[in-house]
Amino acid sequence: MPRARRHQWSADGQEEAPRPSRSARKRASLALQDLGAELARLPLPEMRALNLPPDLAAALELYARIGDHEGRRRQLQFIGRLMREVDPEPVRAALEARQAKTAAAGAALHLAEQWRHRLLAAPEAELDSLLGALPAGAEATGGDDPAADAAAKARAELRALALEARREKAANAAPHAARALFRALRRRFDMVRDEKIF
């Protein structure tokens, strides 16, 4: 077996760029196949919004309909092959943006739960100072009087819900007000999150 030459020279005396090894090509192919698998897990409307080539979109939709394990594996390999013809960077960017949006929504959910717990656990005398420390939602932007009135109205609504939730808890009643307080806080944190992202 002849020894492989380390450098290849072109006819004009310049060294050619080394070709990627077989294992490097396989790693790149598997990375594209994994990217295709992430695309396949997207809901169809989100996948269609990415404006993928028609043959790749059709292969992804077919993958979603296949139930057999071996068939899905082979279809995923086919998707990986089709992904080689597509620029993967916009697809990766879209998937990362989707993950960031999902993570931000989860963080807003946890933040609303923490604030509800703080509002229900705080003494009534500290309730106003806690409500004043809440992040400002869309209603508190601007310096005119209607914005200040809207912010005061939102704080009053949250205060009333917190007091009602305390009464329900003391009476061992169903936590309707606590749920309403959570929904109001979640709306507020969703508005803050949307203002920061967009």
C-alpha positions in Angstrom: 0.0 0.0 0.0 1.6 3.3 -1.0 2.2 6.0 1.6 -0.1 9.0 1.6 1.6 12.2 0.7 1.4 14.9 3.3 1.2 17.8 0.9 -0.3 18.1 -2.5 1.1 20.6 -4.9 -0.7 22.1 -7.8 0.8 22.5 -11.3 1.7 26.2 -10.6 3.7 25.3 -7.5 1.1 26.4 -4.8 0.1 24.1 -2.0 -3.5 23.0 -2.2 -5.7 23.4 0.8 -6.0 20.1 2.5 -9.3 18.3 2.1 -11.2 17.5 5.3 -10.7 14.0 6.5 -13.5 11.4 6.3 -14.1 11.6 10.0 -14.4 15.5 9.8 -16.9 15.1 6.9 -18.8 12.6 9.0 -18.9 14.9 12.0 -20.2 17.7 9.8 -22.8 15.4 8.3 -24.0 14.3 11.8 -24.2 17.9 13.0 -26.4 18.7 10.0 -28.5 15.6 10.7 -28.9 16.8 14.4 -29.9 20.2 13.1 -32.5 18.5 10.9 -33.8 16.5 13.9 -34.3 19.8 15.8 -36.2 21.2 12.8 -38.3 18.0 12.7 -39.3 18.6 16.4 -40.7 22.1 15.5 -44.5 22.5 15.1 -45.4 22.6 11.4 -46.5 26.3 11.4 -43.1 27.3 12.9 -41.2 25.1 10.5 -43.1 26.6 7.5 -42.3 30.1 8.7 -38.5 29.3 8.2 -38.9 29.3 4.4 -37.0 26.1 3.9 -36.5 24.6 0.4 -39.6 22.7 -0.7 -37.9 19.3 -0.8 -36.5 19.7 2.7 -39.9 21.0 4.0 -41.6 18.0 2.4 -39.0 15.6 3.9 -39.6 17.1 7.4 -43.3 16.8 7.1 -43.0 13.2 6.0 -40.7 12.5 9.0 -43.5 13.8 11.3 -45.9 11.3 9.8 -43.7 8.2 9.9 -44.3 6.0 12.9 -41.8 3.2 12.3 -38.5 3.6 14.1 -36.3 2.4 11.3 -38.2 4.5 8.8 -37.8 7.6 11.0 -34.0 6.9 11.2 -33.6 6.6 7.5 -35.8 9.7 6.9 -33.6 11.6 9.3 -30.5 10.5 7.4 -32.2 11.8 4.2 -33.0 15.1 6.0 -29.3 15.3 6.9 -28.3 14.9 3.3 -30.8 17.6 2.2 -29.4 19.9 4.9 -26.0 19.9 3.2 -27.6 21.9 0.4 -29.0 24.6 2.8 -27.0 27.3 4.6 -27.3 26.1 8.2 -26.6 29.4 9.9 -30.0 31.0 9.4 -31.7 27.8 10.6 -29.4 27.7 13.7 -30.1 31.4 14.4 -33.9 30.8 14.1 -33.7 27.8 16.4 -31.6 29.7 19.0 -34.0 32.6 18.9 -36.9 30.2 19.5 -35.0 28.7 22.5 -34.2 32.1 23.9 -37.9 33.1 23.6 -39.0 29.9 25.4 -36.4 30.4 28.1 -37.5 34.0 28.6 -41.1 32.9 28.9 -40.2 30.3 31.5 -38.2 32.8 33.4 -41.2 35.2 33.4 -43.4 32.4 34.7 -41.0 31.6 37.6 -40.7 35.3 38.4 -44.5 35.7 38.5 -44.6 32.7 40.9 -41.9 34.2 43.2 -43.7 37.6 43.3 -47.0 36.0 44.1 -45.4 34.1 47.0 -43.7 37.3 48.2 -47.0 39.3 48.0 -48.9 36.6 49.9 -46.2 36.1 52.6 -45.5 39.8 53.2 -47.2 41.6 56.1 -50.0 43.9 54.9 -48.0 47.0 55.9 -45.2 46.1 53.5 -47.6 45.3 50.6 -47.5 48.8 49.1 -43.6 48.9 49.2 -43.5 45.5 47.5 -45.9 46.6 44.8 -43.8 49.7 44.2 -40.8 47.5 43.7 -42.4 45.5 40.9 -40.9 45.9 37.5 -42.9 48.5 35.5 -45.1 47.1 32.8 -46.2 48.7 29.6 -48.8 50.8 31.6 -46.1 52.6 33.6 -44.1 54.0 30.6 -44.2 57.7 29.8 -44.4 60.7 32.1 -48.0 61.9 31.5 -50.8 61.5 34.0 -52.7 58.7 32.2 -49.7 56.4 32.5 -49.3 57.2 36.2 -53.0 56.5 36.6 -52.8 53.2 34.8 -49.8 52.2 37.0 -51.7 53.1 40.2 -54.7 51.2 39.0 -52.6 48.2 38.2 -51.0 48.3 41.7 -54.4 48.7 43.3 -55.7 45.6 41.4 -52.7 43.6 42.5 -53.1 44.7 46.1 -56.8 43.8 46.1 -56.1 40.4 44.6 -53.3 39.7 47.2 -55.6 40.6 50.1 -58.4 38.5 48.6 -56.0 35.6 48.2 -55.0 35.9 51.8 -58.6 35.8 52.9 -59.3 32.7 50.8 -56.3 30.9 52.3 -57.3 31.8 55.8 -60.8 30.5 55.1 -59.5 27.3 53.4 -61.4 28.3 50.3 -60.5 27.6 46.7 -57.6 29.8 45.6 -59.4 31.7 42.9 -57.8 35.1 43.8 -54.3 33.6 44.1 -54.7 32.2 40.5 -56.0 35.6 39.3 -53.0 37.3 41.0 -50.6 34.9 39.3 -52.3 35.6 35.9 -52.0 39.4 36.5 -48.4 39.1 37.5 -47.6 36.9 34.5 -49.2 39.4 32.1 -47.1 42.2 33.7 -43.9 40.2 33.4 -44.7 39.1 29.9 -45.1 42.8 28.9 -41.8 43.7 30.5 -40.1 40.7 28.8 -41.6 41.7 25.4 -40.4 45.3 25.8 -36.9 44.1 26.5 -36.7 41.7 23.7 -38.4 43.8 21.0 
